Amino acid sequence: MISDGLPTECSVASLKNLVTELTNRRGIVCAQIALRKLEEECFPHHVVLDDHELDVAVARFGRMIGDLCRRVL
């Protein structure tokens, strides 16, 4: 599951609980791609798309997805 990580109709605590539930009980790998860093980290795997270094952030995102796919497969 890839998310922007921004809780819309729930709290940050609820989002963290959901990620934990999906990861630990269902075996789903959760990752966040964010336009800005959340005040509280919710996802074990995340990349922030920084406007100043967009090419670097996109490369990090690609490596993160590749690493996660290798772990799962």
N, CA, C and O atoms as a Maestro MAE file, in Angstrom:
{
 s_m_m2io_version
 :::
 2.0.0
}

f_m_ct {
 s_m_title
 :::
 protein
 m_atom[292] {
  # First column is atom index #
  i_m_mmod_type
  r_m_x_coord
  r_m_y_coord
  r_m_z_coord
  i_m_residue_number
  s_m_chain_name
  s_m_pdb_residue_name
  s_m_pdb_atom_name
  i_m_atomic_number
  :::
  1 25 0.849 -1.168 0.000 1 A "MET " " N  " 7
  2 3 0.000 0.000 0.000 1 A "MET " " CA " 6
  3 2 0.895 1.231 0.000 1 A "MET " " C  " 6
  4 15 1.833 1.319 0.792 1 A "MET " " O  " 8
  5 25 0.615 2.162 -0.867 2 A "ILE " " N  " 7
  6 3 1.336 3.435 -0.899 2 A "ILE " " CA " 6
  7 2 0.323 4.524 -0.602 2 A "ILE " " C  " 6
  8 15 -0.762 4.548 -1.182 2 A "ILE " " O  " 8
  9 25 0.677 5.425 0.302 3 A "SER " " N  " 7
  10 3 -0.237 6.475 0.721 3 A "SER " " CA " 6
  11 2 0.486 7.811 0.741 3 A "SER " " C  " 6
  12 15 1.712 7.871 0.832 3 A "SER " " O  " 8
  13 25 -0.299 8.885 0.656 4 A "ASP " " N  " 7
  14 3 0.293 10.202 0.863 4 A "ASP " " CA " 6
  15 2 0.503 10.429 2.359 4 A "ASP " " C  " 6
  16 15 1.189 11.372 2.753 4 A "ASP " " O  " 8
  17 25 -0.085 9.569 3.193 5 A "GLY " " N  " 7
  18 3 0.147 9.612 4.624 5 A "GLY " " CA " 6
  19 2 -0.603 10.674 5.373 5 A "GLY " " C  " 6
  20 15 -0.501 10.757 6.597 5 A "GLY " " O  " 8
  21 25 -1.350 11.484 4.677 6 A "LEU " " N  " 7
  22 3 -2.050 12.573 5.330 6 A "LEU " " CA " 6
  23 2 -3.405 12.096 5.837 6 A "LEU " " C  " 6
  24 15 -4.281 11.740 5.049 6 A "LEU " " O  " 8
  25 25 -3.573 12.091 7.164 7 A "PRO " " N  " 7
  26 3 -4.880 11.684 7.683 7 A "PRO " " CA " 6
  27 2 -5.916 12.757 7.337 7 A "PRO " " C  " 6
  28 15 -5.722 13.933 7.646 7 A "PRO " " O  " 8
  29 25 -6.996 12.357 6.707 8 A "THR " " N  " 7
  30 3 -8.006 13.333 6.314 8 A "THR " " CA " 6
  31 2 -9.176 13.342 7.289 8 A "THR " " C  " 6
  32 15 -9.500 14.374 7.877 8 A "THR " " O  " 8
  33 25 -9.799 12.195 7.451 9 A "GLU " " N  " 7
  34 3 -10.949 12.130 8.344 9 A "GLU " " CA " 6
  35 2 -10.632 11.343 9.607 9 A "GLU " " C  " 6
  36 15 -11.538 10.905 10.315 9 A "GLU " " O  " 8
  37 25 -9.346 11.165 9.889 10 A "CYS " " N  " 7
  38 3 -8.958 10.439 11.090 10 A "CYS " " CA " 6
  39 2 -7.764 11.156 11.722 10 A "CYS " " C  " 6
  40 15 -7.166 12.050 11.124 10 A "CYS " " O  " 8
  41 25 -7.442 10.750 12.921 11 A "SER " " N  " 7
  42 3 -6.310 11.357 13.620 11 A "SER " " CA " 6
  43 2 -5.008 10.674 13.208 11 A "SER " " C  " 6
  44 15 -5.019 9.612 12.585 11 A "SER " " O  " 8
  45 25 -3.897 11.295 13.560 12 A "VAL " " N  " 7
  46 3 -2.590 10.699 13.300 12 A "VAL " " CA " 6
  47 2 -2.479 9.374 14.058 12 A "VAL " " C  " 6
  48 15 -1.926 8.407 13.534 12 A "VAL " " O  " 8
  49 25 -2.996 9.325 15.275 13 A "ALA " " N  " 7
  50 3 -2.959 8.087 16.062 13 A "ALA " " CA " 6
  51 2 -3.728 6.974 15.349 13 A "ALA " " C  " 6
  52 15 -3.280 5.828 15.326 13 A "ALA " " O  " 8
  53 25 -4.876 7.303 14.771 14 A "SER " " N  " 7
  54 3 -5.660 6.305 14.036 14 A "SER " " CA " 6
  55 2 -4.900 5.808 12.815 14 A "SER " " C  " 6
  56 15 -4.924 4.617 12.507 14 A "SER " " O  " 8
  57 25 -4.232 6.712 12.125 15 A "LEU " " N  " 7
  58 3 -3.444 6.331 10.956 15 A "LEU " " CA " 6
  59 2 -2.303 5.401 11.360 15 A "LEU " " C  " 6
  60 15 -2.055 4.396 10.694 15 A "LEU " " O  " 8
  61 25 -1.603 5.736 12.455 16 A "LYS " " N  " 7
  62 3 -0.519 4.878 12.940 16 A "LYS " " CA " 6
  63 2 -1.046 3.493 13.297 16 A "LYS " " C  " 6
  64 15 -0.416 2.484 12.980 16 A "LYS " " O  " 8
  65 25 -2.198 3.448 13.954 17 A "ASN " " N  " 7
  66 3 -2.795 2.162 14.325 17 A "ASN " " CA " 6
  67 2 -3.155 1.343 13.091 17 A "ASN " " C  " 6
  68 15 -2.954 0.128 13.075 17 A "ASN " " O  " 8
  69 25 -3.682 1.991 12.063 18 A "LEU " " N  " 7
  70 3 -4.028 1.298 10.826 18 A "LEU " " CA " 6
  71 2 -2.787 0.713 10.164 18 A "LEU " " C  " 6
  72 15 -2.791 -0.443 9.743 18 A "LEU " " O  " 8
  73 25 -1.739 1.500 10.074 19 A "VAL " " N  " 7
  74 3 -0.490 1.025 9.469 19 A "VAL " " CA " 6
  75 2 0.059 -0.164 10.256 19 A "VAL " " C  " 6
  76 15 0.503 -1.150 9.668 19 A "VAL " " O  " 8
  77 25 0.027 -0.068 11.578 20 A "THR " " N  " 7
  78 3 0.496 -1.171 12.425 20 A "THR " " CA " 6
  79 2 -0.350 -2.417 12.201 20 A "THR " " C  " 6
  80 15 0.188 -3.516 12.068 20 A "THR " " O  " 8
  81 25 -1.659 -2.257 12.160 21 A "GLU " " N  " 7
  82 3 -2.579 -3.379 11.927 21 A "GLU " " CA " 6
  83 2 -2.296 -4.035 10.582 21 A "GLU " " C  " 6
  84 15 -2.180 -5.257 10.497 21 A "GLU " " O  " 8
  85 25 -2.184 -3.231 9.539 22 A "LEU " " N  " 7
  86 3 -1.954 -3.779 8.203 22 A "LEU " " CA " 6
  87 2 -0.602 -4.475 8.112 22 A "LEU " " C  " 6
  88 15 -0.479 -5.521 7.475 22 A "LEU " " O  " 8
  89 25 0.400 -3.901 8.744 23 A "THR " " N  " 7
  90 3 1.752 -4.449 8.680 23 A "THR " " CA " 6
  91 2 1.883 -5.728 9.494 23 A "THR " " C  " 6
  92 15 2.349 -6.748 8.984 23 A "THR " " O  " 8
  93 25 1.478 -5.678 10.746 24 A "ASN " " N  " 7
  94 3 1.724 -6.791 11.666 24 A "ASN " " CA " 6
  95 2 0.734 -7.939 11.524 24 A "ASN " " C  " 6
  96 15 1.122 -9.102 11.632 24 A "ASN " " O  " 8
  97 25 -0.508 -7.640 11.289 25 A "ARG " " N  " 7
  98 3 -1.514 -8.699 11.273 25 A "ARG " " CA " 6
  99 2 -1.878 -9.195 9.884 25 A "ARG " " C  " 6
  100 15 -2.342 -10.324 9.726 25 A "ARG " " O  " 8
  101 25 -1.670 -8.358 8.882 26 A "ARG " " N  " 7
  102 3 -2.084 -8.749 7.535 26 A "ARG " " CA " 6
  103 2 -0.922 -8.904 6.568 26 A "ARG " " C  " 6
  104 15 -1.110 -9.356 5.439 26 A "ARG " " O  " 8
  105 25 0.276 -8.534 6.999 27 A "GLY " " N  " 7
  106 3 1.454 -8.702 6.162 27 A "GLY " " CA " 6
  107 2 1.540 -7.743 4.987 27 A "GLY " " C  " 6
  108 15 2.247 -8.012 4.016 27 A "GLY " " O  " 8
  109 25 0.830 -6.633 5.067 28 A "ILE " " N  " 7
  110 3 0.866 -5.639 3.990 28 A "ILE " " CA " 6
  111 2 2.020 -4.671 4.256 28 A "ILE " " C  " 6
  112 15 2.181 -4.178 5.372 28 A "ILE " " O  " 8
  113 25 2.806 -4.409 3.241 29 A "VAL " " N  " 7
  114 3 3.903 -3.461 3.358 29 A "VAL " " CA " 6
  115 2 3.343 -2.069 3.069 29 A "VAL " " C  " 6
  116 15 2.795 -1.820 1.995 29 A "VAL " " O  " 8
  117 25 3.484 -1.177 4.028 30 A "CYS " " N  " 7
  118 3 2.944 0.179 3.894 30 A "CYS " " CA " 6
  119 2 4.079 1.170 3.676 30 A "CYS " " C  " 6
  120 15 5.112 1.105 4.342 30 A "CYS " " O  " 8
  121 25 3.877 2.081 2.742 31 A "ALA " " N  " 7
  122 3 4.869 3.107 2.448 31 A "ALA " " CA " 6
  123 2 4.157 4.429 2.222 31 A "ALA " " C  " 6
  124 15 3.016 4.468 1.762 31 A "ALA " " O  " 8
  125 25 4.840 5.500 2.549 32 A "GLN " " N  " 7
  126 3 4.290 6.844 2.392 32 A "GLN " " CA " 6
  127 2 5.156 7.640 1.431 32 A "GLN " " C  " 6
  128 15 6.385 7.591 1.482 32 A "GLN " " O  " 8
  129 25 4.488 8.369 0.562 33 A "ILE " " N  " 7
  130 3 5.173 9.367 -0.251 33 A "ILE " " CA " 6
  131 2 4.515 10.696 0.088 33 A "ILE " " C  " 6
  132 15 3.313 10.870 -0.114 33 A "ILE " " O  " 8
  133 25 5.300 11.630 0.603 34 A "ALA " " N  " 7
  134 3 4.749 12.864 1.156 34 A "ALA " " CA " 6
  135 2 5.291 14.094 0.438 34 A "ALA " " C  " 6
  136 15 6.425 14.113 -0.041 34 A "ALA " " O  " 8
  137 25 4.462 15.097 0.381 35 A "LEU " " N  " 7
  138 3 4.909 16.388 -0.140 35 A "LEU " " CA " 6
  139 2 5.594 17.189 0.954 35 A "LEU " " C  " 6
  140 15 6.420 18.063 0.685 35 A "LEU " " O  " 8
  141 25 5.239 16.877 2.185 36 A "ARG " " N  " 7
  142 3 5.918 17.481 3.325 36 A "ARG " " CA " 6
  143 2 5.892 16.479 4.469 36 A "ARG " " C  " 6
  144 15 5.009 15.625 4.547 36 A "ARG " " O  " 8
  145 25 6.868 16.596 5.347 37 A "LYS " " N  " 7
  146 3 6.995 15.645 6.443 37 A "LYS " " CA " 6
  147 2 5.876 15.850 7.464 37 A "LYS " " C  " 6
  148 15 5.557 16.977 7.843 37 A "LYS " " O  " 8
  149 25 5.289 14.734 7.899 38 A "LEU " " N  " 7
  150 3 4.290 14.808 8.964 38 A "LEU " " CA " 6
  151 2 4.984 15.095 10.285 38 A "LEU " " C  " 6
  152 15 6.150 14.750 10.475 38 A "LEU " " O  " 8
  153 25 4.260 15.727 11.190 39 A "GLU " " N  " 7
  154 3 4.841 16.025 12.498 39 A "GLU " " CA " 6
  155 2 5.205 14.752 13.239 39 A "GLU " " C  " 6
  156 15 6.196 14.715 13.968 39 A "GLU " " O  " 8
  157 25 4.413 13.716 13.058 40 A "GLU " " N  " 7
  158 3 4.648 12.440 13.725 40 A "GLU " " CA " 6
  159 2 4.765 11.355 12.657 40 A "GLU " " C  " 6
  160 15 3.913 11.248 11.775 40 A "GLU " " O  " 8
  161 25 5.824 10.552 12.743 41 A "GLU " " N  " 7
  162 3 6.039 9.503 11.746 41 A "GLU " " CA " 6
  163 2 5.008 8.386 11.930 41 A "GLU " " C  " 6
  164 15 4.823 7.876 13.035 41 A "GLU " " O  " 8
  165 25 4.349 8.019 10.846 42 A "CYS " " N  " 7
  166 3 3.313 6.984 10.875 42 A "CYS " " CA " 6
  167 2 3.698 5.743 10.092 42 A "CYS " " C  " 6
  168 15 3.195 4.655 10.371 42 A "CYS " " O  " 8
  169 25 4.567 5.888 9.136 43 A "PHE " " N  " 7
  170 3 4.899 4.799 8.217 43 A "PHE " " CA " 6
  171 2 6.339 4.354 8.426 43 A "PHE " " C  " 6
  172 15 7.227 5.188 8.597 43 A "PHE " " O  " 8
  173 25 6.578 3.036 8.412 44 A "PRO " " N  " 7
  174 3 7.948 2.557 8.566 44 A "PRO " " CA " 6
  175 2 8.825 2.881 7.353 44 A "PRO " " C  " 6
  176 15 10.046 2.977 7.475 44 A "PRO " " O  " 8
  177 25 8.207 3.047 6.197 45 A "HIS " " N  " 7
  178 3 8.932 3.355 4.953 45 A "HIS " " CA " 6
  179 2 8.310 4.626 4.375 45 A "HIS " " C  " 6
  180 15 7.101 4.688 4.150 45 A "HIS " " O  " 8
  181 25 9.140 5.630 4.140 46 A "HIS " " N  " 7
  182 3 8.597 6.878 3.620 46 A "HIS " " CA " 6
  183 2 9.657 7.668 2.853 46 A "HIS " " C  " 6
  184 15 10.859 7.531 3.080 46 A "HIS " " O  " 8
  185 25 9.165 8.493 1.944 47 A "VAL " " N  " 7
  186 3 9.999 9.415 1.172 47 A "VAL " " CA " 6
  187 2 9.263 10.743 1.135 47 A "VAL " " C  " 6
  188 15 8.055 10.792 0.906 47 A "VAL " " O  " 8
  189 25 10.000 11.814 1.363 48 A "VAL " " N  " 7
  190 3 9.434 13.156 1.253 48 A "VAL " " CA " 6
  191 2 9.895 13.738 -0.085 48 A "VAL " " C  " 6
  192 15 11.089 13.788 -0.379 48 A "VAL " " O  " 8
  193 25 8.926 14.174 -0.883 49 A "LEU " " N  " 7
  194 3 9.259 14.806 -2.166 49 A "LEU " " CA " 6
  195 2 9.606 16.264 -1.900 49 A "LEU " " C  " 6
  196 15 8.719 17.095 -1.703 49 A "LEU " " O  " 8
  197 25 10.859 16.560 -1.896 50 A "ASP " " N  " 7
  198 3 11.357 17.903 -1.623 50 A "ASP " " CA " 6
  199 2 11.470 18.662 -2.943 50 A "ASP " " C  " 6
  200 15 12.128 18.205 -3.878 50 A "ASP " " O  " 8
  201 25 10.832 19.807 -3.007 51 A "ASP " " N  " 7
  202 3 10.854 20.603 -4.240 51 A "ASP " " CA " 6
  203 2 12.272 20.966 -4.673 51 A "ASP " " C  " 6
  204 15 12.549 21.078 -5.867 51 A "ASP " " O  " 8
  205 25 13.163 21.146 -3.713 52 A "HIS " " N  " 7
  206 3 14.517 21.574 -4.049 52 A "HIS " " CA " 6
  207 2 15.350 20.434 -4.620 52 A "HIS " " C  " 6
  208 15 16.287 20.672 -5.381 52 A "HIS " " O  " 8
  209 25 15.018 19.208 -4.262 53 A "GLU " " N  " 7
  210 3 15.775 18.050 -4.728 53 A "GLU " " CA " 6
  211 2 14.819 16.979 -5.232 53 A "GLU " " C  " 6
  212 15 14.898 15.824 -4.814 53 A "GLU " " O  " 8
  213 25 13.920 17.359 -6.125 54 A "LEU " " N  " 7
  214 3 12.893 16.443 -6.604 54 A "LEU " " CA " 6
  215 2 13.491 15.213 -7.273 54 A "LEU " " C  " 6
  216 15 13.005 14.102 -7.061 54 A "LEU " " O  " 8
  217 25 14.533 15.389 -8.075 55 A "ASP " " N  " 7
  218 3 15.148 14.246 -8.747 55 A "ASP " " CA " 6
  219 2 15.749 13.260 -7.749 55 A "ASP " " C  " 6
  220 15 15.683 12.048 -7.956 55 A "ASP " " O  " 8
  221 25 16.331 13.770 -6.678 56 A "VAL " " N  " 7
  222 3 16.898 12.909 -5.634 56 A "VAL " " CA " 6
  223 2 15.778 12.163 -4.912 56 A "VAL " " C  " 6
  224 15 15.903 10.969 -4.640 56 A "VAL " " O  " 8
  225 25 14.678 12.867 -4.599 57 A "ALA " " N  " 7
  226 3 13.549 12.241 -3.904 57 A "ALA " " CA " 6
  227 2 12.904 11.156 -4.767 57 A "ALA " " C  " 6
  228 15 12.546 10.094 -4.257 57 A "ALA " " O  " 8
  229 25 12.755 11.409 -6.045 58 A "VAL " " N  " 7
  230 3 12.156 10.416 -6.947 58 A "VAL " " CA " 6
  231 2 13.060 9.184 -7.029 58 A "VAL " " C  " 6
  232 15 12.564 8.057 -7.048 58 A "VAL " " O  " 8
  233 25 14.362 9.383 -7.076 59 A "ALA " " N  " 7
  234 3 15.299 8.251 -7.094 59 A "ALA " " CA " 6
  235 2 15.199 7.463 -5.787 59 A "ALA " " C  " 6
  236 15 15.207 6.232 -5.809 59 A "ALA " " O  " 8
  237 25 15.105 8.166 -4.634 60 A "ARG " " N  " 7
  238 3 14.938 7.483 -3.343 60 A "ARG " " CA " 6
  239 2 13.655 6.677 -3.318 60 A "ARG " " C  " 6
  240 15 13.630 5.556 -2.810 60 A "ARG " " O  " 8
  241 25 12.581 7.247 -3.869 61 A "PHE " " N  " 7
  242 3 11.298 6.550 -3.921 61 A "PHE " " CA " 6
  243 2 11.421 5.269 -4.741 61 A "PHE " " C  " 6
  244 15 10.935 4.215 -4.332 61 A "PHE " " O  " 8
  245 25 12.063 5.363 -5.884 62 A "GLY " " N  " 7
  246 3 12.258 4.187 -6.731 62 A "GLY " " CA " 6
  247 2 13.054 3.105 -6.033 62 A "GLY " " C  " 6
  248 15 12.712 1.925 -6.118 62 A "GLY " " O  " 8
  249 25 14.126 3.500 -5.335 63 A "ARG " " N  " 7
  250 3 14.925 2.521 -4.582 63 A "ARG " " CA " 6
  251 2 14.105 1.901 -3.462 63 A "ARG " " C  " 6
  252 15 14.190 0.695 -3.229 63 A "ARG " " O  " 8
  253 25 13.308 2.715 -2.761 64 A "MET " " N  " 7
  254 3 12.489 2.202 -1.661 64 A "MET " " CA " 6
  255 2 11.491 1.168 -2.179 64 A "MET " " C  " 6
  256 15 11.341 0.102 -1.582 64 A "MET " " O  " 8
  257 25 10.808 1.472 -3.283 65 A "ILE " " N  " 7
  258 3 9.833 0.539 -3.846 65 A "ILE " " CA " 6
  259 2 10.534 -0.745 -4.304 65 A "ILE " " C  " 6
  260 15 10.032 -1.843 -4.064 65 A "ILE " " O  " 8
  261 25 11.681 -0.612 -4.955 66 A "GLY " " N  " 7
  262 3 12.445 -1.785 -5.378 66 A "GLY " " CA " 6
  263 2 12.858 -2.648 -4.196 66 A "GLY " " C  " 6
  264 15 12.727 -3.871 -4.246 66 A "GLY " " O  " 8
  265 25 13.357 -2.021 -3.131 67 A "ASP " " N  " 7
  266 3 13.760 -2.761 -1.931 67 A "ASP " " CA " 6
  267 2 12.572 -3.470 -1.295 67 A "ASP " " C  " 6
  268 15 12.679 -4.629 -0.896 67 A "ASP " " O  " 8
  269 25 11.448 -2.782 -1.199 68 A "LEU " " N  " 7
  270 3 10.255 -3.380 -0.591 68 A "LEU " " CA " 6
  271 2 9.737 -4.549 -1.430 68 A "LEU " " C  " 6
  272 15 9.314 -5.566 -0.881 68 A "LEU " " O  " 8
  273 25 9.767 -4.409 -2.744 69 A "CYS " " N  " 7
  274 3 9.334 -5.505 -3.617 69 A "CYS " " CA " 6
  275 2 10.233 -6.720 -3.459 69 A "CYS " " C  " 6
  276 15 9.745 -7.850 -3.414 69 A "CYS " " O  " 8
  277 25 11.535 -6.504 -3.374 70 A "ARG " " N  " 7
  278 3 12.467 -7.619 -3.186 70 A "ARG " " CA " 6
  279 2 12.211 -8.329 -1.857 70 A "ARG " " C  " 6
  280 15 12.317 -9.554 -1.788 70 A "ARG " " O  " 8
  281 25 11.878 -7.592 -0.812 71 A "ARG " " N  " 7
  282 3 11.589 -8.200 0.491 71 A "ARG " " CA " 6
  283 2 10.347 -9.064 0.441 71 A "ARG " " C  " 6
  284 15 10.312 -10.151 1.016 71 A "ARG " " O  " 8
  285 25 9.338 -8.581 -0.243 72 A "VAL " " N  " 7
  286 3 8.042 -9.268 -0.288 72 A "VAL " " CA " 6
  287 2 8.107 -10.491 -1.194 72 A "VAL " " C  " 6
  288 15 7.534 -11.536 -0.885 72 A "VAL " " O  " 8
  289 25 8.807 -10.352 -2.312 73 A "LEU " " N  " 7
  290 3 8.883 -11.455 -3.267 73 A "LEU " " CA " 6
  291 2 9.942 -12.391 -2.812 73 A "LEU " " C  " 6
  292 15 10.191 -13.406 -3.463 73 A "LEU " " O  " 8
  :::
 }
 m_bond[291] {
  # First column is bond index #
  i_m_from
  i_m_to
  i_m_order
  :::
  1 1 2 1
  2 2 3 1
  3 3 4 2
  4 3 5 1
  5 5 6 1
  6 6 7 1
  7 7 8 2
  8 7 9 1
  9 9 10 1
  10 10 11 1
  11 11 12 2
  12 11 13 1
  13 13 14 1
  14 14 15 1
  15 15 16 2
  16 15 17 1
  17 17 18 1
  18 18 19 1
  19 19 20 2
  20 19 21 1
  21 21 22 1
  22 22 23 1
  23 23 24 2
  24 23 25 1
  25 25 26 1
  26 26 27 1
  27 27 28 2
  28 27 29 1
  29 29 30 1
  30 30 31 1
  31 31 32 2
  32 31 33 1
  33 33 34 1
  34 34 35 1
  35 35 36 2
  36 35 37 1
  37 37 38 1
  38 38 39 1
  39 39 40 2
  40 39 41 1
  41 41 42 1
  42 42 43 1
  43 43 44 2
  44 43 45 1
  45 45 46 1
  46 46 47 1
  47 47 48 2
  48 47 49 1
  49 49 50 1
  50 50 51 1
  51 51 52 2
  52 51 53 1
  53 53 54 1
  54 54 55 1
  55 55 56 2
  56 55 57 1
  57 57 58 1
  58 58 59 1
  59 59 60 2
  60 59 61 1
  61 61 62 1
  62 62 63 1
  63 63 64 2
  64 63 65 1
  65 65 66 1
  66 66 67 1
  67 67 68 2
  68 67 69 1
  69 69 70 1
  70 70 71 1
  71 71 72 2
  72 71 73 1
  73 73 74 1
  74 74 75 1
  75 75 76 2
  76 75 77 1
  77 77 78 1
  78 78 79 1
  79 79 80 2
  80 79 81 1
  81 81 82 1
  82 82 83 1
  83 83 84 2
  84 83 85 1
  85 85 86 1
  86 86 87 1
  87 87 88 2
  88 87 89 1
  89 89 90 1
  90 90 91 1
  91 91 92 2
  92 91 93 1
  93 93 94 1
  94 94 95 1
  95 95 96 2
  96 95 97 1
  97 97 98 1
  98 98 99 1
  99 99 100 2
  100 99 101 1
  101 101 102 1
  102 102 103 1
  103 103 104 2
  104 103 105 1
  105 105 106 1
  106 106 107 1
  107 107 108 2
  108 107 109 1
  109 109 110 1
  110 110 111 1
  111 111 112 2
  112 111 113 1
  113 113 114 1
  114 114 115 1
  115 115 116 2
  116 115 117 1
  117 117 118 1
  118 118 119 1
  119 119 120 2
  120 119 121 1
  121 121 122 1
  122 122 123 1
  123 123 124 2
  124 123 125 1
  125 125 126 1
  126 126 127 1
  127 127 128 2
  128 127 129 1
  129 129 130 1
  130 130 131 1
  131 131 132 2
  132 131 133 1
  133 133 134 1
  134 134 135 1
  135 135 136 2
  136 135 137 1
  137 137 138 1
  138 138 139 1
  139 139 140 2
  140 139 141 1
  141 141 142 1
  142 142 143 1
  143 143 144 2
  144 143 145 1
  145 145 146 1
  146 146 147 1
  147 147 148 2
  148 147 149 1
  149 149 150 1
  150 150 151 1
  151 151 152 2
  152 151 153 1
  153 153 154 1
  154 154 155 1
  155 155 156 2
  156 155 157 1
  157 157 158 1
  158 158 159 1
  159 159 160 2
  160 159 161 1
  161 161 162 1
  162 162 163 1
  163 163 164 2
  164 163 165 1
  165 165 166 1
  166 166 167 1
  167 167 168 2
  168 167 169 1
  169 169 170 1
  170 170 171 1
  171 171 172 2
  172 171 173 1
  173 173 174 1
  174 174 175 1
  175 175 176 2
  176 175 177 1
  177 177 178 1
  178 178 179 1
  179 179 180 2
  180 179 181 1
  181 181 182 1
  182 182 183 1
  183 183 184 2
  184 183 185 1
  185 185 186 1
  186 186 187 1
  187 187 188 2
  188 187 189 1
  189 189 190 1
  190 190 191 1
  191 191 192 2
  192 191 193 1
  193 193 194 1
  194 194 195 1
  195 195 196 2
  196 195 197 1
  197 197 198 1
  198 198 199 1
  199 199 200 2
  200 199 201 1
  201 201 202 1
  202 202 203 1
  203 203 204 2
  204 203 205 1
  205 205 206 1
  206 206 207 1
  207 207 208 2
  208 207 209 1
  209 209 210 1
  210 210 211 1
  211 211 212 2
  212 211 213 1
  213 213 214 1
  214 214 215 1
  215 215 216 2
  216 215 217 1
  217 217 218 1
  218 218 219 1
  219 219 220 2
  220 219 221 1
  221 221 222 1
  222 222 223 1
  223 223 224 2
  224 223 225 1
  225 225 226 1
  226 226 227 1
  227 227 228 2
  228 227 229 1
  229 229 230 1
  230 230 231 1
  231 231 232 2
  232 231 233 1
  233 233 234 1
  234 234 235 1
  235 235 236 2
  236 235 237 1
  237 237 238 1
  238 238 239 1
  239 239 240 2
  240 239 241 1
  241 241 242 1
  242 242 243 1
  243 243 244 2
  244 243 245 1
  245 245 246 1
  246 246 247 1
  247 247 248 2
  248 247 249 1
  249 249 250 1
  250 250 251 1
  251 251 252 2
  252 251 253 1
  253 253 254 1
  254 254 255 1
  255 255 256 2
  256 255 257 1
  257 257 258 1
  258 258 259 1
  259 259 260 2
  260 259 261 1
  261 261 262 1
  262 262 263 1
  263 263 264 2
  264 263 265 1
  265 265 266 1
  266 266 267 1
  267 267 268 2
  268 267 269 1
  269 269 270 1
  270 270 271 1
  271 271 272 2
  272 271 273 1
  273 273 274 1
  274 274 275 1
  275 275 276 2
  276 275 277 1
  277 277 278 1
  278 278 279 1
  279 279 280 2
  280 279 281 1
  281 281 282 1
  282 282 283 1
  283 283 284 2
  284 283 285 1
  285 285 286 1
  286 286 287 1
  287 287 288 2
  288 287 289 1
  289 289 290 1
  290 290 291 1
  291 291 292 2
  :::
 }
}
